[in-house]
Amino acid sequence: MTDTIPEDEGRPYWLPDWLYQILKWVGLAFLPLLGAFVHSVGPVWGLPHTDAIVTTIYALGVLIAGCIAGSQAKALLSK
């Protein structure tokens, strides 16, 4: 008997693991940092529509977090 679970017998997430890892990093680390950076540096450099850009970056991060949470909820309900 092996200690590993075959890929098709695990929890039925609707996001593949590689995509989950990428989205987790982008949504929970990169986008918030990018938003803070643009918010801080944008006005100094005269970037037009800084508030709209920052709001869009943060909204994209929330969307990605929602996809991750939806995948987790589906897996937990399928137990």
SEZA-744850 format. One record per residue: residue in three letters; x, y, z of N, C-alpha, C, O, CB in turn. Coordinates in steps of 0.05 Angstrom, whole numbers, padded with zeros to 5 digits, always signed. Atoms other than C-alpha are relative to their C-alpha. Glycine has a CB too. Example, Ala and Ser with C-alpha at 12.3 -4.5 7.8 and 13.67 -1.06 7.14 Angstrom:
<nutors>
ALA+00018-00024+00000+00246-00090+00156+00018+00024+00000+00039+00024+00013-00020+00001+00025;SER-00016-00024-00001+00273-00021+00143-00015+00022+00014-00005+00044+00018+00009+00009-00029;
</nutors>
This chain:
<nutors>
MET+00017-00023+00000+00000+00000+00000+00018+00025+00000+00038+00026+00014-00019+00000+00024;THR-00016-00024+00002+00026+00069-00018-00012+00022+00017-00036+00021+00024+00003+00009-00029;ASP+00009-00023-00015+00021+00133+00021-00011+00022-00017-00022+00042-00006+00023+00011+00017;THR+00009-00022+00017+00003+00175-00039-00028-00007-00011-00035-00030-00014+00019+00004-00024;ILE+00026+00003+00011-00067+00186-00065+00001+00005-00030+00011+00026-00038-00021+00019+00014;PRO+00000-00006+00029-00075+00179-00141-00016+00025-00005-00035+00032+00009-00012-00024-00015;GLU+00011-00026+00007-00094+00244-00174-00031-00001-00003-00044+00018+00005+00012+00010-00025;ASP+00029+00002+00005-00164+00220-00194-00016-00008+00025-00041-00007+00024-00005-00019-00022;GLU+00015+00008-00024-00182+00196-00123+00000+00022+00022-00011+00017+00043+00012-00025+00011;GLY+00000-00021-00020-00169+00261-00086-00026+00016+00000-00045+00008-00012+00023+00019-00005;ARG+00023-00017-00001-00218+00316-00071-00006+00011-00028+00013+00017-00043+00003+00023+00020;PRO+00006-00009+00028-00255+00338-00134+00000+00031-00002-00021+00043-00007-00027-00010-00008;TYR-00003-00029+00004-00229+00410-00138-00005+00005-00030+00002-00011-00047+00028+00010+00008;TRP+00004-00007+00028-00251+00445-00202+00023+00016-00011+00023+00023-00034-00026+00014-00003;LEU-00025-00012+00010-00183+00480-00206+00022-00020+00002+00026-00032+00024+00006+00026+00017;PRO-00023+00018-00002-00123+00437-00223+00020+00012+00020+00022+00036+00023+00013-00004-00028;ASP-00019-00009-00021-00068+00441-00170+00019+00021-00011+00025+00041+00003+00016-00023+00010;TRP-00019-00020+00011-00019+00479-00216-00013+00027-00003+00000+00047+00002+00011-00010-00027;LEU+00014-00026+00004-00071+00532-00231-00007+00012+00028-00005+00036+00031-00026-00004-00016;TYR+00006-00009-00027-00091+00536-00157+00025+00014+00012+00023+00035+00024-00009-00024+00018;GLN-00025-00012-00011-00018+00549-00138+00006+00027-00012+00015+00045+00002+00023-00020-00004;ILE-00005-00025+00014-00010+00603-00190-00020+00022+00009-00012+00044+00016-00002-00003-00031;LEU+00020-00019-00008-00076+00637-00173+00003+00009+00029-00001+00032+00036-00028-00011-00004;LYS-00004-00006-00028-00061+00633-00099+00023+00021+00003+00020+00040+00018+00007-00025+00017;TRP-00023-00018-00002+00006+00668-00108-00008+00028-00012-00002+00048+00000+00024-00011-00014;VAL+00008-00025+00013-00022+00720-00156-00021+00015+00016-00018+00039+00021-00010-00005-00029;GLY+00023-00013-00013-00087+00734-00119+00006+00009+00029-00005+00029+00038-00023-00018-00001;LEU-00004-00006-00028-00062+00733-00048+00027+00014+00007+00030+00024+00029-00001-00026+00016;ALA-00026-00013-00006+00009+00761-00054+00006+00022-00021+00010+00045-00013+00022-00021+00000;PHE-00010-00019+00020+00025+00795-00120-00019+00023-00005-00010+00046-00004+00004-00015-00027;LEU+00018-00022+00006-00038+00835-00135-00003+00020+00023-00003+00044+00018-00027-00011-00007;PRO+00000-00021-00021-00044+00867-00066+00025+00016+00002+00024+00040+00007-00005-00014+00027;LEU-00025-00015+00000+00029+00886-00069+00002+00019-00023+00011+00042-00021+00024-00019-00001;LEU+00000-00017+00023+00021+00913-00139-00019+00024+00004-00012+00047-00003-00008-00016-00025;GLY+00019-00021-00005-00040+00953-00118+00011+00021+00019+00008+00045+00015-00026-00011+00012;ALA-00012-00019-00019-00003+00984-00059+00022+00016-00013+00025+00039-00008+00011-00016+00025;PHE-00021-00014+00014+00056+01000-00103-00011+00022-00019-00001+00045-00019+00017-00020-00016;VAL+00012-00019+00019+00013+01034-00157-00013+00023+00016-00011+00046+00008-00020-00014-00018;HIS+00012-00020-00016-00025+01071-00103+00020+00020+00012+00015+00044+00014-00016-00012+00023;SER-00021-00016-00012+00039+01097-00072+00016+00016-00021+00022+00040-00017+00019-00017+00015;VAL-00018-00012+00019+00080+01113-00134-00015+00014-00023-00004+00032-00035+00019-00021-00011;GLY+00015-00011+00023+00026+01129-00186-00003+00030+00001+00004+00043-00019-00027-00012-00001;PRO+00003-00029-00001+00011+01200-00162+00027+00015-00002+00028+00037-00014-00014+00008+00025;VAL-00027-00014+00001+00085+01217-00154+00010+00002-00028+00022+00022-00036+00020-00016+00017;TRP-00009+00001+00027+00099+01198-00226-00021+00011-00020-00017+00011-00044+00007-00028-00008;GLY+00020-00012+00016+00035+01231-00252-00016-00021-00017-00026-00014-00038+00013+00019-00019;LEU+00016+00020+00014+00001+01166-00272-00029+00007+00000-00041+00011+00022+00005-00028+00013;PRO+00028-00007+00000-00069+01183-00295-00018-00023+00009-00012-00046+00005-00008+00009-00029;HIS+00020+00020-00009-00129+01148-00265+00011-00020+00020+00003-00044+00019-00012-00014-00024;THR-00012+00018-00019-00089+01119-00208-00021-00015+00017-00019-00039+00022+00019+00015+00018;ASP+00020+00013-00017-00150+01106-00165-00015-00022-00015-00021-00043-00003-00020+00021+00011;ALA+00014+00021+00016-00186+01068-00221+00018-00024-00004+00008-00047-00003-00009+00012-00027;ILE-00019+00022+00004-00124+01026-00234+00003-00017+00025+00001-00041+00024+00028+00011-00009;VAL-00003+00015-00025-00115+01008-00161-00026-00015+00007-00024-00038+00016+00007+00020+00023;THR+00025+00013-00005-00189+00992-00153-00003-00025-00017-00012-00046-00008-00024+00019-00004;THR+00001+00023+00019-00185+00946-00214+00019-00022+00009+00011-00046+00008+00007+00009-00028;ILE-00019+00020-00009-00123+00911-00187-00011-00015+00025-00010-00039+00026+00027+00013+00007;TYR+00011+00012-00024-00156+00899-00119-00025-00017-00007-00028-00039+00005-00008+00021+00020;ALA+00024+00016+00008-00221+00875-00152+00008-00026-00013-00005-00046-00009-00018+00017-00019;LEU-00010+00025+00013-00182+00825-00194+00010-00019+00021+00006-00043+00019+00022+00007-00020;GLY-00009+00017-00022-00150+00799-00130-00023-00013+00015-00021-00036+00022+00017+00016+00019;VAL+00023+00011-00013-00218+00790-00098-00013-00021-00018-00023-00042-00008-00021+00022+00006;LEU+00011+00019+00018-00243+00754-00160+00015-00026+00001+00004-00048+00002-00001+00011-00029;ILE-00017+00023-00001-00185+00706-00158-00004-00015+00027-00006-00039+00028+00030+00007-00003;ALA+00005+00012-00026-00195+00694-00083-00027-00014+00000-00030-00035+00012+00001+00021+00022;GLY+00026+00013+00002-00268+00678-00098+00001-00026-00015-00013-00045-00008-00020+00019-00013;CYS-00004+00025+00015-00248+00626-00150+00013-00021+00017+00005-00044+00017+00016+00005-00025;ILE-00014+00019-00017-00201+00594-00100-00020-00010+00022-00021-00034+00027+00025+00013+00013;ALA+00019+00008-00020-00255+00594-00046-00022-00018-00011-00031-00037+00002-00012+00025+00014;GLY+00020+00017+00013-00306+00565-00094+00009-00028-00005-00005-00047-00001-00010+00013-00026;SER-00012+00026+00004-00260+00509-00112+00002-00016+00026-00004-00040+00027+00027+00002-00013;GLN-00002+00013-00027-00248+00493-00038-00027-00008+00010-00030-00030+00021+00014+00019+00020;ALA+00027+00006-00009-00322+00496-00022-00012-00024-00015-00024-00041-00002-00019+00024-00003;LYS+00010+00023+00016-00339+00448-00079+00013-00026+00010-00001-00046+00013+00006+00004-00030;ALA-00014+00024-00010-00287+00399-00053-00011-00009+00027-00014-00033+00032+00031+00005+00001;LEU+00010+00007-00026-00312+00402+00018-00029-00011-00001-00035-00029+00014+00000+00025+00019;LEU+00028+00010+00002-00385+00392-00003-00001-00027-00014-00021-00042-00011-00016+00020-00016;SER+00000+00026+00014-00365+00332-00045+00010-00023+00017+00012-00045+00007+00016+00003-00025;LYS-00011+00021-00018-00336+00293+00014-00020-00021+00005-00014-00040+00019+00009+00012+00026;
</nutors>
